Every structure is written in structure tokens, then in C-alpha cells.
């Protein structure tokens, strides 16, 4: 995958979200599936990989995650694509399907976006932007004034 990294997710066009004052607390509760989907790092990387091409096979996605893990030299770097595939198939994809974030065609192995995919990707992009802003704020000198947004 090419691109500038997770910050590429900030380019996702998402519909305007509702605020609690517009729809009450129930609007916030509709985000529960999104936060469930993003709770595990493997699912966040999976969604990022799927974002690159919204129709990819689970095998392709497992290989992509394995390649990234090797590049980052994470603690699970010894895990091969088959192990990643099994973890995705038995644990992470069913969770994402239950949250309507992805759909897996068991006959073809193709994974596509579900009805909550845009919300999950937008939340992931927002989290990345928030972290980048936090890091930028943390390196400012104590007397430096924050830019107005």
C-alpha cells in the first residue's frame, strides 16, 4: 500500500455527524458498534488495509497485515500470513461483521464494507488526527500560543 500512513484516513469523506443536542443521547449510543470494531489493534490495521481497496480477499488482507507487522517488527513479527488469516477469520472478521463494519463472502473470501464502515473509518481518522494534534501540542514550548481552529 502506498500513501502517507494512517493520516491518509483523514481524507475520508464522511457525512456530518449528529451531536447529542440534536438527537439526544441515543445518537451517541449508535457509535457503540464503531468503538467495538476499533477496540483491537488488529481490527484497526485490518480496516486501514481494507480502506486501500474496498473489495479484497481475506487472504490478501492477512498477507498485508503480516507484511506490515514484519516491517514494524512487532512482538508478533514471527506470526505468518496463515496464522494472521486464522485470527482474522475466527476472531476479528466475525466481530467486524457483528458490528456491520464489514461483510465476508464465505464462497469467494471477498471482504467488503458494511453499513457502518464509513463510521468506523471516520472514527479511526478522527482518532489519528487527534493523536497527531496532541503530539504537535506536546512539542510546543510552554509559552507558545496555540493556533485558533
Backbone as CSV, one residue per row, in Angstrom:
resi,resn,N_x,N_y,N_z,CA_x,CA_y,CA_z,C_x,C_y,C_z
1,UNK,0.853,-1.182,0.000,0.000,0.000,0.000,0.888,1.230,0.000
2,UNK,0.515,2.182,-0.766,1.276,3.416,-0.805,0.509,4.496,-0.085
3,UNK,1.163,5.562,0.224,0.470,6.665,0.867,1.238,7.151,2.061
4,UNK,0.663,8.113,2.738,1.329,8.761,3.840,1.061,8.135,5.189
5,UNK,0.476,6.960,5.229,0.243,6.314,6.512,-1.170,6.516,6.992
6,UNK,-1.356,6.333,8.286,-2.691,6.407,8.854,-3.330,7.767,8.659
7,UNK,-2.540,8.818,8.492,-3.135,10.135,8.302,-3.899,10.216,6.984
8,UNK,-3.670,9.271,6.043,-4.450,9.229,4.812,-5.930,9.044,5.107
9,UNK,-6.248,8.430,6.229,-7.644,8.220,6.583,-8.372,9.533,6.788
10,UNK,-7.659,10.595,7.093,-8.281,11.889,7.283,-8.934,12.415,6.018
11,UNK,-8.631,11.804,4.911,-9.198,12.251,3.639,-10.537,11.585,3.333
12,UNK,-11.026,10.773,4.231,-12.292,10.088,4.015,-13.418,11.103,4.082
13,UNK,-14.275,11.077,3.095,-15.450,11.930,3.125,-16.510,11.219,3.945
14,UNK,-16.934,11.851,5.016,-17.961,11.245,5.851,-19.087,12.236,6.045
15,UNK,-20.309,11.701,6.218,-21.428,12.612,6.440,-21.290,13.317,7.772
16,UNK,-21.957,14.468,7.881,-21.926,15.242,9.115,-22.500,14.390,10.230
17,UNK,-21.790,14.315,11.336,-22.277,13.539,12.469,-23.251,14.370,13.275
18,UNK,-24.101,13.691,14.010,-25.058,14.390,14.848,-24.450,14.638,16.207
19,UNK,-24.944,15.637,16.868,-24.480,15.937,18.215,-25.571,15.567,19.203
20,UNK,-25.214,15.348,20.459,-26.225,14.994,21.440,-27.351,16.010,21.533
21,UNK,-27.045,17.301,21.325,-28.085,18.320,21.441,-29.112,18.206,20.323
22,UNK,-28.733,17.612,19.180,-29.669,17.460,18.071,-30.562,16.237,18.233
23,UNK,-29.998,15.123,18.661,-30.748,13.874,18.708,-30.773,13.234,20.081
24,UNK,-30.251,13.867,21.072,-30.235,13.291,22.402,-29.141,12.256,22.559
25,UNK,-29.113,11.590,23.704,-28.036,10.639,23.987,-28.061,9.408,23.092
26,UNK,-29.188,9.131,22.426,-29.254,7.958,21.570,-28.326,8.065,20.360
27,UNK,-28.055,9.277,19.920,-27.139,9.462,18.795,-25.737,8.990,19.158
28,UNK,-25.333,9.231,20.388,-24.012,8.786,20.833,-23.959,7.269,20.912
29,UNK,-25.040,6.641,21.359,-25.064,5.195,21.506,-24.944,4.475,20.178
30,UNK,-25.288,5.144,19.073,-25.152,4.495,17.773,-23.684,4.312,17.399
31,UNK,-22.788,4.927,18.141,-21.357,4.758,17.892,-20.787,3.526,18.595
32,UNK,-21.553,2.878,19.448,-21.047,1.704,20.158,-20.472,0.640,19.221
33,UNK,-21.160,0.286,18.125,-20.571,-0.710,17.223,-19.233,-0.257,16.633
34,UNK,-19.123,1.035,16.398,-17.880,1.572,15.838,-16.739,1.401,16.838
35,UNK,-16.982,1.768,18.091,-15.927,1.639,19.099,-15.608,0.180,19.388
36,UNK,-16.613,-0.692,19.346,-16.353,-2.129,19.487,-15.442,-2.613,18.361
37,UNK,-15.731,-2.158,17.156,-14.945,-2.580,15.995,-13.500,-2.115,16.085
38,UNK,-13.282,-0.924,16.652,-11.939,-0.346,16.699,-11.170,-0.702,17.969
39,UNK,-11.758,-1.492,18.835,-11.162,-1.765,20.136,-9.852,-2.546,20.048
40,UNK,-9.657,-3.342,19.035,-8.448,-4.172,18.931,-7.545,-3.653,17.816
41,UNK,-6.246,-3.567,18.059,-5.337,-3.027,17.022,-5.360,-3.830,15.724
42,UNK,-5.550,-5.139,15.802,-5.595,-5.950,14.577,-6.774,-5.522,13.693
43,UNK,-7.898,-5.189,14.310,-9.051,-4.738,13.534,-8.813,-3.352,12.953
44,UNK,-8.105,-2.489,13.687,-7.804,-1.162,13.148,-6.904,-1.275,11.926
45,UNK,-5.868,-2.107,11.984,-5.000,-2.306,10.821,-5.766,-2.967,9.680
46,UNK,-6.653,-3.901,10.014,-7.468,-4.572,9.010,-8.334,-3.561,8.256
47,UNK,-8.984,-2.666,8.994,-9.822,-1.649,8.355,-8.999,-0.701,7.498
48,UNK,-7.824,-0.358,7.974,-6.948,0.514,7.197,-6.550,-0.171,5.889
49,UNK,-6.235,-1.465,5.976,-5.874,-2.218,4.768,-7.067,-2.316,3.824
50,UNK,-8.245,-2.548,4.359,-9.445,-2.643,3.525,-9.769,-1.296,2.880
51,UNK,-9.454,-0.212,3.562,-9.695,1.133,3.024,-8.941,1.348,1.716
52,UNK,-7.790,0.702,1.571,-6.971,0.863,0.367,-7.671,0.294,-0.870
53,UNK,-8.483,-0.706,-0.683,-9.238,-1.316,-1.769,-10.463,-1.968,-1.165
54,UNK,-11.633,-1.381,-1.344,-12.804,-1.813,-0.591,-13.318,-3.218,-0.903
55,UNK,-12.739,-3.895,-1.885,-13.076,-5.295,-2.135,-11.781,-6.069,-2.288
56,UNK,-11.393,-6.728,-1.204,-10.172,-7.531,-1.226,-10.469,-8.856,-0.560
57,UNK,-9.688,-9.862,-0.904,-9.905,-11.160,-0.276,-9.300,-11.148,1.125
58,UNK,-9.847,-11.984,1.966,-9.332,-12.103,3.319,-7.877,-12.562,3.287
59,UNK,-7.537,-13.391,2.325,-6.151,-13.852,2.181,-5.211,-12.680,1.864
60,UNK,-5.625,-11.800,0.962,-4.815,-10.612,0.630,-4.638,-9.713,1.857
61,UNK,-5.719,-9.519,2.580,-5.665,-8.657,3.763,-4.778,-9.258,4.845
62,UNK,-4.850,-10.577,5.029,-3.992,-11.245,6.012,-2.524,-11.078,5.635
63,UNK,-2.217,-11.206,4.346,-0.834,-11.028,3.898,-0.378,-9.597,4.126
64,UNK,-1.255,-8.610,3.851,-0.912,-7.205,4.060,-0.593,-6.943,5.526
65,UNK,-1.423,-7.440,6.430,-1.191,-7.237,7.855,0.105,-7.909,8.302
66,UNK,0.379,-9.079,7.772,1.621,-9.781,8.104,2.831,-8.989,7.628
67,UNK,2.753,-8.462,6.412,3.857,-7.657,5.876,4.089,-6.420,6.743
68,UNK,3.006,-5.741,7.141,3.146,-4.561,7.997,3.766,-4.920,9.340
69,UNK,3.342,-6.044,9.889,3.867,-6.479,11.185,5.371,-6.719,11.081
70,UNK,5.792,-7.330,9.987,7.225,-7.575,9.779,7.987,-6.271,9.618
71,UNK,7.406,-5.311,8.908,8.051,-4.005,8.736,8.214,-3.283,10.063
72,UNK,7.190,-3.388,10.922,7.221,-2.715,12.220,8.002,-3.518,13.254
73,UNK,8.249,-4.765,12.950,8.947,-5.683,13.862,8.273,-5.702,15.228
74,UNK,6.948,-5.901,15.195,6.172,-6.015,16.427,6.501,-7.316,17.140
75,UNK,5.965,-7.451,18.328,6.158,-8.668,19.107,5.633,-9.905,18.401
76,UNK,4.617,-9.732,17.525,4.056,-10.859,16.790,4.706,-11.020,15.423
77,UNK,5.902,-10.479,15.244,6.539,-10.488,13.927,6.729,-11.899,13.398
78,UNK,6.830,-12.895,14.264,7.019,-14.265,13.818,5.745,-14.910,13.299
79,UNK,4.621,-14.243,13.481,3.349,-14.793,13.028,3.283,-14.723,11.514
80,UNK,2.961,-15.824,10.870,2.916,-15.830,9.412,1.519,-15.489,8.905
81,UNK,1.391,-15.383,7.595,0.127,-14.966,6.986,-0.994,-15.962,7.284
82,UNK,-0.665,-17.243,7.365,-1.698,-18.245,7.669,-2.249,-18.049,9.085
83,UNK,-1.367,-17.783,10.029,-1.812,-17.539,11.403,-2.645,-16.253,11.481
84,UNK,-2.224,-15.230,10.746,-2.975,-13.985,10.706,-4.350,-14.228,10.094
85,UNK,-4.385,-14.997,9.012,-5.652,-15.331,8.354,-6.601,-16.016,9.341
86,UNK,-6.093,-17.005,10.057,-6.939,-17.734,11.007,-7.451,-16.827,12.117
87,UNK,-6.599,-15.940,12.605,-7.009,-14.987,13.633,-8.089,-14.045,13.104
88,UNK,-7.901,-13.570,11.889,-8.901,-12.694,11.280,-10.216,-13.436,11.062
89,UNK,-10.118,-14.632,10.497,-11.312,-15.389,10.130,-12.135,-15.794,11.350
90,UNK,-11.464,-16.246,12.395,-12.181,-16.783,13.554,-12.511,-15.738,14.620
91,UNK,-11.770,-14.643,14.668,-11.949,-13.681,15.752,-12.372,-12.307,15.250
92,UNK,-11.541,-11.696,14.426,-11.726,-10.281,14.107,-12.796,-9.999,13.062
93,UNK,-12.837,-10.765,11.994,-13.864,-10.526,10.969,-15.267,-10.787,11.524
94,UNK,-15.485,-11.869,12.296,-16.831,-12.026,12.884,-17.233,-10.845,13.773
95,UNK,-16.293,-10.294,14.511,-16.588,-9.118,15.338,-16.956,-7.932,14.460
96,UNK,-16.205,-7.725,13.384,-16.492,-6.620,12.466,-17.816,-6.833,11.730
97,UNK,-18.123,-8.080,11.412,-19.411,-8.378,10.787,-20.563,-8.118,11.757
98,UNK,-20.378,-8.507,13.015,-21.419,-8.287,14.025,-21.697,-6.802,14.221
99,UNK,-20.682,-5.980,13.995,-20.831,-4.526,14.113,-21.235,-3.884,12.788
100,UNK,-21.483,-4.708,11.760,-21.847,-4.231,10.417,-20.794,-3.305,9.814
101,UNK,-19.534,-3.582,10.114,-18.447,-2.790,9.552,-17.932,-3.427,8.263
102,UNK,-17.910,-4.754,8.217,-17.504,-5.473,7.006,-18.474,-6.608,6.743
103,UNK,-18.387,-7.111,5.518,-19.126,-8.313,5.134,-18.137,-9.239,4.451
104,UNK,-18.182,-10.515,4.823,-17.315,-11.522,4.222,-18.175,-12.490,3.434
105,UNK,-17.845,-12.655,2.160,-18.497,-13.668,1.328,-17.718,-14.966,1.528
106,UNK,-18.322,-15.915,2.233,-17.620,-17.163,2.538,-17.278,-17.971,1.293
107,UNK,-18.033,-17.803,0.212,-17.761,-18.557,-1.013,-16.530,-18.030,-1.745
108,UNK,-16.392,-16.712,-1.823,-15.283,-16.118,-2.580,-14.140,-15.642,-1.691
109,UNK,-14.420,-15.464,-0.394,-13.401,-14.932,0.510,-13.222,-13.432,0.394
110,UNK,-14.116,-12.759,-0.333,-14.010,-11.316,-0.549,-14.637,-10.582,0.630
111,UNK,-13.917,-9.591,1.126,-14.388,-8.740,2.212,-14.776,-7.398,1.612
112,UNK,-15.963,-6.910,1.972,-16.441,-5.617,1.504,-16.879,-4.776,2.697
113,UNK,-17.059,-3.497,2.462,-17.529,-2.582,3.505,-18.961,-2.910,3.893
114,UNK,-19.246,-2.855,5.189,-20.606,-2.986,5.689,-21.220,-1.615,5.900
115,UNK,-22.417,-1.594,6.452,-23.142,-0.334,6.600,-22.482,0.626,7.588
116,UNK,-21.688,0.132,8.520,-21.005,1.006,9.479,-19.532,1.261,9.131
117,UNK,-19.101,0.844,7.951,-17.688,1.010,7.577,-17.276,2.475,7.542
118,UNK,-18.117,3.328,6.968,-17.763,4.750,6.888,-17.622,5.363,8.274
119,UNK,-18.512,4.991,9.194,-18.419,5.497,10.561,-17.126,5.033,11.225
120,UNK,-16.792,3.758,11.037,-15.577,3.224,11.655,-14.335,3.890,11.081
121,UNK,-14.295,4.061,9.768,-13.145,4.711,9.137,-13.040,6.175,9.547
122,UNK,-14.185,6.852,9.650,-14.174,8.252,10.082,-13.695,8.354,11.535
123,UNK,-14.138,7.430,12.392,-13.690,7.435,13.790,-12.194,7.159,13.872
124,UNK,-11.710,6.236,13.050,-10.278,5.937,13.021,-9.496,7.153,12.549
125,UNK,-9.993,7.820,11.509,-9.333,9.028,11.008,-9.329,10.116,12.072
126,UNK,-10.455,10.283,12.761,-10.540,11.286,13.825,-9.579,10.989,14.955
127,UNK,-9.445,9.721,15.306,-8.512,9.340,16.368,-7.080,9.651,15.956
128,UNK,-6.742,9.339,14.709,-5.386,9.614,14.214,-5.120,11.114,14.232
129,UNK,-6.084,11.910,13.763,-5.905,13.358,13.755,-5.777,13.902,15.174
130,UNK,-6.553,13.342,16.097,-6.475,13.766,17.491,-5.112,13.463,18.096
131,UNK,-4.583,12.292,17.784,-3.262,11.913,18.299,-2.194,12.819,17.704
132,UNK,-2.285,13.080,16.395,-1.305,13.959,15.754,-1.365,15.358,16.361
133,UNK,-2.574,15.856,16.632,-2.719,17.180,17.239,-2.122,17.180,18.640
134,UNK,-2.397,16.133,19.392,-1.856,16.011,20.746,-0.334,16.011,20.715
135,UNK,0.248,15.242,19.781,1.707,15.194,19.671,2.260,16.561,19.279
136,UNK,1.589,17.243,18.368,2.033,18.581,17.959,1.956,19.547,19.133
137,UNK,0.878,19.478,19.906,0.720,20.348,21.068,1.775,20.053,22.125
138,UNK,2.135,18.797,22.274,3.091,18.398,23.307,4.497,18.915,23.027
139,UNK,4.832,19.159,21.751,6.186,19.612,21.441,6.303,21.130,21.403
140,UNK,5.204,21.829,21.586,5.246,23.289,21.640,5.929,23.729,22.931
141,UNK,6.557,24.867,22.859,7.152,25.403,24.081,6.033,25.884,24.999
142,UNK,6.242,25.867,26.303,5.171,26.217,27.250,4.564,27.590,27.012
143,UNK,5.317,28.565,26.546,4.780,29.905,26.346,4.183,30.137,24.979
144,UNK,4.293,29.175,24.074,3.798,29.358,22.709,2.281,29.289,22.681
145,UNK,1.690,30.217,21.979,0.235,30.285,21.889,-0.260,29.260,20.881
146,UNK,-1.369,28.578,21.235,-1.983,27.583,20.344,-2.702,28.305,19.210
147,UNK,-2.627,27.796,17.978,-3.376,28.410,16.890,-4.872,28.176,17.092
148,UNK,-5.669,29.157,16.688,-7.110,29.013,16.803,-7.620,28.154,15.658
149,UNK,-8.624,27.321,15.966,-9.196,26.447,14.938,-10.531,26.927,14.474
